[in-house]
Amino acid sequence: MSTAQPIIDIRNVDKWYGAHHVLKQCSTQVGAGEIVVVCGPSGSGKSTLIKTVNALEPFQKGDVVVDGTSLTARTTDLPKLRSKVGMVFQHFELFPHLDLTRNLTLAQQIVLGRGVDAARTKARALLDRVGLSAHAHKYPGQLSGGQQQRVAIARALSMDPMAMLFDEPTSALDPEMVNEVLDVMVELAREGMTMMVVTHEMGFARRVAHRVVFMEDGAIIEDSPTDMFFNDAASAAAKRFLSKILTH
């Protein structure tokens, strides 16, 4: 990782749901241009961790600092910060009553204050980038799941984010649609986008991740370079996880 200030700095974060301790002293960093994959068994806290980065999940202890801005500081403008960190969810979260172009222009105009023409130009360019320019007039319900997820990625990119968060972006897709979404993510990685990705797609992790963060029972068990994680995982838990997921 670069010695420069990280884009995302998660510092000793603890979170509880009532008596349930869901994040336990979690710390990791993501540098500019770095791709970090977060993996682990279901219920290990992966999605909760990534959602703390843009304050979609509040936490009780610790801090998250994004591009030098602390989420816990009273002066922090959370909506403004969220606009700088793109988020792509398991389910596409598109507006079903708006066509694709309007799905991409709405937040640009309201949050960024872009004019109609500039927002439409941006939307057209991004739909072309994800291979969907011919569908700009369609509504989300007229698309396949893979196409909808590519629109969701384009919408996040329309805000010119400094980093992208992906919360299991392929888990709701049919198997034949997974690669079309991963291909877009691989291209983003090649272009140097800072990315934090929760996924079980270990082929993607091996191909593009700089580091892998492995979680179990709310704690970060391993945080290591990708080759080291796959070839010489230090913990028994990570070895068990890899033995199950890489044999299917």
ChimeraX commands (.cxc) that place a marker at each C-alpha (Angstrom):
marker #1 position 0.00,0.00,0.00 radius 0.5
marker #1 position 1.10,3.55,-0.61 radius 0.5
marker #1 position 2.51,5.48,2.32 radius 0.5
marker #1 position 0.12,8.32,1.47 radius 0.5
marker #1 position -3.01,8.88,3.54 radius 0.5
marker #1 position -5.46,6.02,2.81 radius 0.5
marker #1 position -8.76,6.77,1.12 radius 0.5
marker #1 position -10.57,4.49,3.61 radius 0.5
marker #1 position -9.26,4.01,7.15 radius 0.5
marker #1 position -11.31,1.76,9.45 radius 0.5
marker #1 position -10.03,2.14,13.01 radius 0.5
marker #1 position -10.93,-0.32,15.78 radius 0.5
marker #1 position -14.63,-0.36,14.92 radius 0.5
marker #1 position -17.07,-2.14,17.23 radius 0.5
marker #1 position -20.76,-2.51,16.53 radius 0.5
marker #1 position -23.58,-4.18,18.43 radius 0.5
marker #1 position -27.16,-5.04,17.51 radius 0.5
marker #1 position -28.54,-5.07,21.03 radius 0.5
marker #1 position -26.46,-7.68,22.84 radius 0.5
marker #1 position -25.10,-9.15,19.60 radius 0.5
marker #1 position -21.51,-8.01,18.96 radius 0.5
marker #1 position -21.41,-7.91,15.14 radius 0.5
marker #1 position -18.11,-6.07,14.57 radius 0.5
marker #1 position -15.18,-6.60,16.92 radius 0.5
marker #1 position -12.24,-4.18,16.89 radius 0.5
marker #1 position -12.12,-4.12,13.10 radius 0.5
marker #1 position -9.26,-2.20,11.51 radius 0.5
marker #1 position -8.09,-2.03,7.90 radius 0.5
marker #1 position -7.14,0.53,5.27 radius 0.5
marker #1 position -7.67,0.97,1.54 radius 0.5
marker #1 position -5.16,3.12,-0.31 radius 0.5
marker #1 position -5.79,5.14,-3.46 radius 0.5
marker #1 position -6.15,2.81,-6.42 radius 0.5
marker #1 position -6.17,-0.27,-4.22 radius 0.5
marker #1 position -8.67,-3.11,-4.57 radius 0.5
marker #1 position -9.47,-4.91,-1.31 radius 0.5
marker #1 position -11.75,-7.94,-1.26 radius 0.5
marker #1 position -13.59,-8.77,1.98 radius 0.5
marker #1 position -14.60,-12.40,2.31 radius 0.5
marker #1 position -15.64,-14.94,4.91 radius 0.5
marker #1 position -18.55,-17.21,5.83 radius 0.5
marker #1 position -22.13,-15.95,5.92 radius 0.5
marker #1 position -22.87,-13.91,9.04 radius 0.5
marker #1 position -19.24,-12.96,9.62 radius 0.5
marker #1 position -19.92,-9.20,9.44 radius 0.5
marker #1 position -18.65,-8.46,5.91 radius 0.5
marker #1 position -21.63,-6.44,4.69 radius 0.5
marker #1 position -21.93,-4.63,8.00 radius 0.5
marker #1 position -18.27,-3.64,7.83 radius 0.5
marker #1 position -18.46,-2.22,4.33 radius 0.5
marker #1 position -21.62,-0.27,5.18 radius 0.5
marker #1 position -19.81,1.53,8.01 radius 0.5
marker #1 position -17.58,3.17,5.38 radius 0.5
marker #1 position -20.34,5.51,4.19 radius 0.5
marker #1 position -22.25,5.53,7.49 radius 0.5
marker #1 position -25.11,3.34,6.29 radius 0.5
marker #1 position -24.39,1.31,9.43 radius 0.5
marker #1 position -23.74,3.30,12.60 radius 0.5
marker #1 position -21.18,1.89,15.02 radius 0.5
marker #1 position -20.62,2.37,18.73 radius 0.5
marker #1 position -16.83,2.43,19.06 radius 0.5
marker #1 position -13.86,3.33,16.90 radius 0.5
marker #1 position -13.81,5.54,13.82 radius 0.5
marker #1 position -13.91,5.44,10.03 radius 0.5
marker #1 position -11.98,8.12,8.15 radius 0.5
marker #1 position -12.70,8.65,4.45 radius 0.5
marker #1 position -10.26,10.81,2.53 radius 0.5
marker #1 position -9.24,12.51,5.77 radius 0.5
marker #1 position -12.81,13.09,7.01 radius 0.5
marker #1 position -13.93,11.34,10.21 radius 0.5
marker #1 position -17.44,9.90,10.13 radius 0.5
marker #1 position -17.77,10.47,13.87 radius 0.5
marker #1 position -16.93,14.19,13.80 radius 0.5
marker #1 position -19.97,16.33,14.53 radius 0.5
marker #1 position -19.05,18.69,11.71 radius 0.5
marker #1 position -19.01,15.96,9.04 radius 0.5
marker #1 position -21.62,16.34,6.31 radius 0.5
marker #1 position -22.57,12.67,5.84 radius 0.5
marker #1 position -24.74,13.15,2.70 radius 0.5
marker #1 position -21.86,15.00,1.03 radius 0.5
marker #1 position -19.40,12.29,2.06 radius 0.5
marker #1 position -21.71,9.53,0.78 radius 0.5
marker #1 position -21.86,11.26,-2.60 radius 0.5
marker #1 position -18.09,10.71,-2.90 radius 0.5
marker #1 position -18.24,6.99,-2.15 radius 0.5
marker #1 position -20.17,4.92,-4.68 radius 0.5
marker #1 position -22.16,1.98,-3.33 radius 0.5
marker #1 position -23.45,-1.03,-5.25 radius 0.5
marker #1 position -25.74,-3.40,-3.36 radius 0.5
marker #1 position -26.79,-7.05,-3.77 radius 0.5
marker #1 position -30.16,-5.88,-5.03 radius 0.5
marker #1 position -29.95,-3.17,-7.59 radius 0.5
marker #1 position -31.88,-0.40,-5.79 radius 0.5
marker #1 position -32.82,1.27,-9.08 radius 0.5
marker #1 position -35.90,3.48,-9.34 radius 0.5
marker #1 position -38.42,1.21,-11.15 radius 0.5
marker #1 position -40.58,4.11,-12.36 radius 0.5
marker #1 position -37.69,5.95,-14.06 radius 0.5
marker #1 position -35.97,5.01,-17.30 radius 0.5
marker #1 position -32.24,4.26,-17.23 radius 0.5
marker #1 position -31.21,7.76,-18.25 radius 0.5
marker #1 position -33.27,9.33,-15.49 radius 0.5
marker #1 position -31.93,6.78,-12.99 radius 0.5
marker #1 position -28.45,8.10,-13.79 radius 0.5
marker #1 position -29.26,11.83,-13.98 radius 0.5
marker #1 position -31.44,12.34,-10.90 radius 0.5
marker #1 position -28.74,12.33,-8.22 radius 0.5
marker #1 position -26.31,14.21,-10.47 radius 0.5
marker #1 position -28.79,17.08,-10.68 radius 0.5
marker #1 position -30.02,17.04,-7.08 radius 0.5
marker #1 position -26.79,16.26,-5.20 radius 0.5
marker #1 position -24.08,17.57,-7.51 radius 0.5
marker #1 position -26.09,20.42,-9.00 radius 0.5
marker #1 position -25.31,19.43,-12.59 radius 0.5
marker #1 position -27.39,20.89,-15.38 radius 0.5
marker #1 position -29.73,18.68,-17.40 radius 0.5
marker #1 position -27.51,18.54,-20.48 radius 0.5
marker #1 position -24.32,17.78,-18.55 radius 0.5
marker #1 position -26.07,15.07,-16.51 radius 0.5
marker #1 position -27.51,13.46,-19.64 radius 0.5
marker #1 position -24.12,13.53,-21.38 radius 0.5
marker #1 position -22.56,11.82,-18.36 radius 0.5
marker #1 position -25.37,9.26,-18.23 radius 0.5
marker #1 position -25.04,8.41,-21.92 radius 0.5
marker #1 position -21.27,7.97,-21.62 radius 0.5
marker #1 position -21.60,5.66,-18.62 radius 0.5
marker #1 position -24.37,3.55,-20.14 radius 0.5
marker #1 position -22.11,3.12,-23.15 radius 0.5
marker #1 position -19.25,2.20,-20.84 radius 0.5
marker #1 position -21.23,-0.68,-19.31 radius 0.5
marker #1 position -22.57,-1.78,-22.70 radius 0.5
marker #1 position -26.13,-0.56,-22.29 radius 0.5
marker #1 position -26.39,2.59,-24.40 radius 0.5
marker #1 position -29.03,0.97,-26.62 radius 0.5
marker #1 position -31.27,0.51,-23.56 radius 0.5
marker #1 position -31.18,4.10,-22.29 radius 0.5
marker #1 position -34.93,4.56,-22.84 radius 0.5
marker #1 position -35.91,1.35,-21.02 radius 0.5
marker #1 position -37.07,0.87,-17.44 radius 0.5
marker #1 position -35.25,-1.41,-14.96 radius 0.5
marker #1 position -37.99,-4.04,-15.10 radius 0.5
marker #1 position -37.32,-4.52,-18.82 radius 0.5
marker #1 position -33.72,-5.62,-18.17 radius 0.5
marker #1 position -32.08,-8.81,-16.93 radius 0.5
marker #1 position -30.56,-8.88,-13.45 radius 0.5
marker #1 position -27.05,-8.57,-14.85 radius 0.5
marker #1 position -28.05,-5.57,-16.92 radius 0.5
marker #1 position -29.71,-3.92,-13.92 radius 0.5
marker #1 position -26.57,-4.40,-11.83 radius 0.5
marker #1 position -24.48,-2.82,-14.59 radius 0.5
marker #1 position -26.86,0.16,-14.54 radius 0.5
marker #1 position -26.41,0.35,-10.75 radius 0.5
marker #1 position -22.63,0.50,-11.25 radius 0.5
marker #1 position -23.04,3.21,-13.89 radius 0.5
marker #1 position -25.30,5.19,-11.56 radius 0.5
marker #1 position -22.70,5.04,-8.78 radius 0.5
marker #1 position -20.00,6.17,-11.22 radius 0.5
marker #1 position -22.14,9.10,-12.38 radius 0.5
marker #1 position -21.37,10.81,-9.07 radius 0.5
marker #1 position -17.61,10.82,-9.82 radius 0.5
marker #1 position -16.76,8.85,-6.66 radius 0.5
marker #1 position -13.26,8.69,-5.23 radius 0.5
marker #1 position -13.94,5.08,-4.17 radius 0.5
marker #1 position -16.47,2.34,-4.87 radius 0.5
marker #1 position -17.99,-0.10,-2.39 radius 0.5
marker #1 position -19.55,-3.35,-3.62 radius 0.5
marker #1 position -21.69,-5.44,-1.27 radius 0.5
marker #1 position -21.92,-8.91,-2.85 radius 0.5
marker #1 position -22.86,-7.41,-6.24 radius 0.5
marker #1 position -23.31,-10.79,-7.96 radius 0.5
marker #1 position -25.02,-12.82,-5.23 radius 0.5
marker #1 position -28.56,-12.11,-6.50 radius 0.5
marker #1 position -27.72,-12.94,-10.12 radius 0.5
marker #1 position -28.23,-16.09,-12.13 radius 0.5
marker #1 position -24.85,-17.75,-12.82 radius 0.5
marker #1 position -24.81,-16.80,-16.50 radius 0.5
marker #1 position -25.11,-13.11,-15.59 radius 0.5
marker #1 position -22.27,-13.00,-13.06 radius 0.5
marker #1 position -19.42,-12.54,-15.52 radius 0.5
marker #1 position -20.98,-9.56,-17.28 radius 0.5
marker #1 position -20.97,-7.69,-13.96 radius 0.5
marker #1 position -17.51,-8.90,-12.93 radius 0.5
marker #1 position -16.13,-7.81,-16.32 radius 0.5
marker #1 position -17.23,-4.22,-15.60 radius 0.5
marker #1 position -15.62,-4.40,-12.15 radius 0.5
marker #1 position -12.38,-5.80,-13.59 radius 0.5
marker #1 position -12.27,-2.89,-16.05 radius 0.5
marker #1 position -12.77,-0.41,-13.19 radius 0.5
marker #1 position -9.90,-2.06,-11.34 radius 0.5
marker #1 position -7.66,-1.75,-14.39 radius 0.5
marker #1 position -8.50,1.94,-14.59 radius 0.5
marker #1 position -7.29,2.43,-11.02 radius 0.5
marker #1 position -10.57,2.88,-9.18 radius 0.5
marker #1 position -10.25,2.48,-5.40 radius 0.5
marker #1 position -12.52,-0.43,-4.51 radius 0.5
marker #1 position -13.65,-2.38,-1.46 radius 0.5
marker #1 position -15.57,-5.48,-2.50 radius 0.5
marker #1 position -17.52,-7.99,-0.40 radius 0.5
marker #1 position -17.76,-11.12,-2.53 radius 0.5
marker #1 position -17.53,-14.90,-2.67 radius 0.5
marker #1 position -16.17,-14.70,-6.22 radius 0.5
marker #1 position -12.68,-15.91,-5.42 radius 0.5
marker #1 position -11.66,-15.95,-9.08 radius 0.5
marker #1 position -12.30,-12.21,-9.18 radius 0.5
marker #1 position -10.38,-11.75,-5.94 radius 0.5
marker #1 position -7.37,-13.63,-7.27 radius 0.5
marker #1 position -7.45,-11.73,-10.53 radius 0.5
marker #1 position -7.72,-8.12,-9.36 radius 0.5
marker #1 position -7.44,-7.75,-5.56 radius 0.5
marker #1 position -4.31,-6.31,-4.03 radius 0.5
marker #1 position -5.31,-7.57,-0.59 radius 0.5
marker #1 position -7.85,-9.90,0.96 radius 0.5
marker #1 position -9.54,-9.23,4.29 radius 0.5
marker #1 position -10.97,-12.41,5.81 radius 0.5
marker #1 position -13.63,-12.15,8.51 radius 0.5
marker #1 position -15.15,-14.62,10.94 radius 0.5
marker #1 position -17.61,-13.97,13.77 radius 0.5
marker #1 position -17.38,-10.19,13.41 radius 0.5
marker #1 position -13.58,-10.00,13.54 radius 0.5
marker #1 position -10.91,-9.51,10.89 radius 0.5
marker #1 position -8.89,-12.73,11.12 radius 0.5
marker #1 position -6.55,-12.08,8.20 radius 0.5
marker #1 position -5.57,-9.01,6.18 radius 0.5
marker #1 position -2.91,-10.00,3.71 radius 0.5
marker #1 position -1.69,-9.68,0.11 radius 0.5
marker #1 position -3.78,-11.75,-2.26 radius 0.5
marker #1 position -1.11,-14.32,-3.18 radius 0.5
marker #1 position -0.27,-14.88,0.47 radius 0.5
marker #1 position -3.93,-15.38,1.39 radius 0.5
marker #1 position -4.60,-17.94,-1.32 radius 0.5
marker #1 position -1.29,-19.78,-1.15 radius 0.5
marker #1 position -0.44,-19.62,2.54 radius 0.5
marker #1 position -3.40,-18.52,4.65 radius 0.5
marker #1 position -2.28,-18.17,8.23 radius 0.5
marker #1 position -5.47,-19.08,10.09 radius 0.5
marker #1 position -7.28,-22.39,10.27 radius 0.5
marker #1 position -10.55,-20.54,9.66 radius 0.5
marker #1 position -9.33,-19.08,6.36 radius 0.5
marker #1 position -7.98,-22.45,5.26 radius 0.5
marker #1 position -11.36,-24.05,5.99 radius 0.5
marker #1 position -13.17,-21.32,4.06 radius 0.5
marker #1 position -10.88,-21.66,1.05 radius 0.5
marker #1 position -11.09,-25.45,1.03 radius 0.5
marker #1 position -14.88,-25.24,0.79 radius 0.5
marker #1 position -15.22,-22.38,-1.65 radius 0.5
marker #1 position -12.42,-23.31,-4.07 radius 0.5
marker #1 position -13.62,-26.88,-4.56 radius 0.5
marker #1 position -17.06,-25.87,-5.89 radius 0.5
marker link #1:1,2 radius 0.2
marker link #1:2,3 radius 0.2
marker link #1:3,4 radius 0.2
marker link #1:4,5 radius 0.2
marker link #1:5,6 radius 0.2
marker link #1:6,7 radius 0.2
marker link #1:7,8 radius 0.2
marker link #1:8,9 radius 0.2
marker link #1:9,10 radius 0.2
marker link #1:10,11 radius 0.2
marker link #1:11,12 radius 0.2
marker link #1:12,13 radius 0.2
marker link #1:13,14 radius 0.2
marker link #1:14,15 radius 0.2
marker link #1:15,16 radius 0.2
marker link #1:16,17 radius 0.2
marker link #1:17,18 radius 0.2
marker link #1:18,19 radius 0.2
marker link #1:19,20 radius 0.2
marker link #1:20,21 radius 0.2
marker link #1:21,22 radius 0.2
marker link #1:22,23 radius 0.2
marker link #1:23,24 radius 0.2
marker link #1:24,25 radius 0.2
marker link #1:25,26 radius 0.2
marker link #1:26,27 radius 0.2
marker link #1:27,28 radius 0.2
marker link #1:28,29 radius 0.2
marker link #1:29,30 radius 0.2
marker link #1:30,31 radius 0.2
marker link #1:31,32 radius 0.2
marker link #1:32,33 radius 0.2
marker link #1:33,34 radius 0.2
marker link #1:34,35 radius 0.2
marker link #1:35,36 radius 0.2
marker link #1:36,37 radius 0.2
marker link #1:37,38 radius 0.2
marker link #1:38,39 radius 0.2
marker link #1:39,40 radius 0.2
marker link #1:40,41 radius 0.2
marker link #1:41,42 radius 0.2
marker link #1:42,43 radius 0.2
marker link #1:43,44 radius 0.2
marker link #1:44,45 radius 0.2
marker link #1:45,46 radius 0.2
marker link #1:46,47 radius 0.2
marker link #1:47,48 radius 0.2
marker link #1:48,49 radius 0.2
marker link #1:49,50 radius 0.2
marker link #1:50,51 radius 0.2
marker link #1:51,52 radius 0.2
marker link #1:52,53 radius 0.2
marker link #1:53,54 radius 0.2
marker link #1:54,55 radius 0.2
marker link #1:55,56 radius 0.2
marker link #1:56,57 radius 0.2
marker link #1:57,58 radius 0.2
marker link #1:58,59 radius 0.2
marker link #1:59,60 radius 0.2
marker link #1:60,61 radius 0.2
marker link #1:61,62 radius 0.2
marker link #1:62,63 radius 0.2
marker link #1:63,64 radius 0.2
marker link #1:64,65 radius 0.2
marker link #1:65,66 radius 0.2
marker link #1:66,67 radius 0.2
marker link #1:67,68 radius 0.2
marker link #1:68,69 radius 0.2
marker link #1:69,70 radius 0.2
marker link #1:70,71 radius 0.2
marker link #1:71,72 radius 0.2
marker link #1:72,73 radius 0.2
marker link #1:73,74 radius 0.2
marker link #1:74,75 radius 0.2
marker link #1:75,76 radius 0.2
marker link #1:76,77 radius 0.2
marker link #1:77,78 radius 0.2
marker link #1:78,79 radius 0.2
marker link #1:79,80 radius 0.2
marker link #1:80,81 radius 0.2
marker link #1:81,82 radius 0.2
marker link #1:82,83 radius 0.2
marker link #1:83,84 radius 0.2
marker link #1:84,85 radius 0.2
marker link #1:85,86 radius 0.2
marker link #1:86,87 radius 0.2
marker link #1:87,88 radius 0.2
marker link #1:88,89 radius 0.2
marker link #1:89,90 radius 0.2
marker link #1:90,91 radius 0.2
marker link #1:91,92 radius 0.2
marker link #1:92,93 radius 0.2
marker link #1:93,94 radius 0.2
marker link #1:94,95 radius 0.2
marker link #1:95,96 radius 0.2
marker link #1:96,97 radius 0.2
marker link #1:97,98 radius 0.2
marker link #1:98,99 radius 0.2
marker link #1:99,100 radius 0.2
marker link #1:100,101 radius 0.2
marker link #1:101,102 radius 0.2
marker link #1:102,103 radius 0.2
marker link #1:103,104 radius 0.2
marker link #1:104,105 radius 0.2
marker link #1:105,106 radius 0.2
marker link #1:106,107 radius 0.2
marker link #1:107,108 radius 0.2
marker link #1:108,109 radius 0.2
marker link #1:109,110 radius 0.2
marker link #1:110,111 radius 0.2
marker link #1:111,112 radius 0.2
marker link #1:112,113 radius 0.2
marker link #1:113,114 radius 0.2
marker link #1:114,115 radius 0.2
marker link #1:115,116 radius 0.2
marker link #1:116,117 radius 0.2
marker link #1:117,118 radius 0.2
marker link #1:118,119 radius 0.2
marker link #1:119,120 radius 0.2
marker link #1:120,121 radius 0.2
marker link #1:121,122 radius 0.2
marker link #1:122,123 radius 0.2
marker link #1:123,124 radius 0.2
marker link #1:124,125 radius 0.2
marker link #1:125,126 radius 0.2
marker link #1:126,127 radius 0.2
marker link #1:127,128 radius 0.2
marker link #1:128,129 radius 0.2
marker link #1:129,130 radius 0.2
marker link #1:130,131 radius 0.2
marker link #1:131,132 radius 0.2
marker link #1:132,133 radius 0.2
marker link #1:133,134 radius 0.2
marker link #1:134,135 radius 0.2
marker link #1:135,136 radius 0.2
marker link #1:136,137 radius 0.2
marker link #1:137,138 radius 0.2
marker link #1:138,139 radius 0.2
marker link #1:139,140 radius 0.2
marker link #1:140,141 radius 0.2
marker link #1:141,142 radius 0.2
marker link #1:142,143 radius 0.2
marker link #1:143,144 radius 0.2
marker link #1:144,145 radius 0.2
marker link #1:145,146 radius 0.2
marker link #1:146,147 radius 0.2
marker link #1:147,148 radius 0.2
marker link #1:148,149 radius 0.2
marker link #1:149,150 radius 0.2
marker link #1:150,151 radius 0.2
marker link #1:151,152 radius 0.2
marker link #1:152,153 radius 0.2
marker link #1:153,154 radius 0.2
marker link #1:154,155 radius 0.2
marker link #1:155,156 radius 0.2
marker link #1:156,157 radius 0.2
marker link #1:157,158 radius 0.2
marker link #1:158,159 radius 0.2
marker link #1:159,160 radius 0.2
marker link #1:160,161 radius 0.2
marker link #1:161,162 radius 0.2
marker link #1:162,163 radius 0.2
marker link #1:163,164 radius 0.2
marker link #1:164,165 radius 0.2
marker link #1:165,166 radius 0.2
marker link #1:166,167 radius 0.2
marker link #1:167,168 radius 0.2
marker link #1:168,169 radius 0.2
marker link #1:169,170 radius 0.2
marker link #1:170,171 radius 0.2
marker link #1:171,172 radius 0.2
marker link #1:172,173 radius 0.2
marker link #1:173,174 radius 0.2
marker link #1:174,175 radius 0.2
marker link #1:175,176 radius 0.2
marker link #1:176,177 radius 0.2
marker link #1:177,178 radius 0.2
marker link #1:178,179 radius 0.2
marker link #1:179,180 radius 0.2
marker link #1:180,181 radius 0.2
marker link #1:181,182 radius 0.2
marker link #1:182,183 radius 0.2
marker link #1:183,184 radius 0.2
marker link #1:184,185 radius 0.2
marker link #1:185,186 radius 0.2
marker link #1:186,187 radius 0.2
marker link #1:187,188 radius 0.2
marker link #1:188,189 radius 0.2
marker link #1:189,190 radius 0.2
marker link #1:190,191 radius 0.2
marker link #1:191,192 radius 0.2
marker link #1:192,193 radius 0.2
marker link #1:193,194 radius 0.2
marker link #1:194,195 radius 0.2
marker link #1:195,196 radius 0.2
marker link #1:196,197 radius 0.2
marker link #1:197,198 radius 0.2
marker link #1:198,199 radius 0.2
marker link #1:199,200 radius 0.2
marker link #1:200,201 radius 0.2
marker link #1:201,202 radius 0.2
marker link #1:202,203 radius 0.2
marker link #1:203,204 radius 0.2
marker link #1:204,205 radius 0.2
marker link #1:205,206 radius 0.2
marker link #1:206,207 radius 0.2
marker link #1:207,208 radius 0.2
marker link #1:208,209 radius 0.2
marker link #1:209,210 radius 0.2
marker link #1:210,211 radius 0.2
marker link #1:211,212 radius 0.2
marker link #1:212,213 radius 0.2
marker link #1:213,214 radius 0.2
marker link #1:214,215 radius 0.2
marker link #1:215,216 radius 0.2
marker link #1:216,217 radius 0.2
marker link #1:217,218 radius 0.2
marker link #1:218,219 radius 0.2
marker link #1:219,220 radius 0.2
marker link #1:220,221 radius 0.2
marker link #1:221,222 radius 0.2
marker link #1:222,223 radius 0.2
marker link #1:223,224 radius 0.2
marker link #1:224,225 radius 0.2
marker link #1:225,226 radius 0.2
marker link #1:226,227 radius 0.2
marker link #1:227,228 radius 0.2
marker link #1:228,229 radius 0.2
marker link #1:229,230 radius 0.2
marker link #1:230,231 radius 0.2
marker link #1:231,232 radius 0.2
marker link #1:232,233 radius 0.2
marker link #1:233,234 radius 0.2
marker link #1:234,235 radius 0.2
marker link #1:235,236 radius 0.2
marker link #1:236,237 radius 0.2
marker link #1:237,238 radius 0.2
marker link #1:238,239 radius 0.2
marker link #1:239,240 radius 0.2
marker link #1:240,241 radius 0.2
marker link #1:241,242 radius 0.2
marker link #1:242,243 radius 0.2
marker link #1:243,244 radius 0.2
marker link #1:244,245 radius 0.2
marker link #1:245,246 radius 0.2
marker link #1:246,247 radius 0.2
marker link #1:247,248 radius 0.2
view
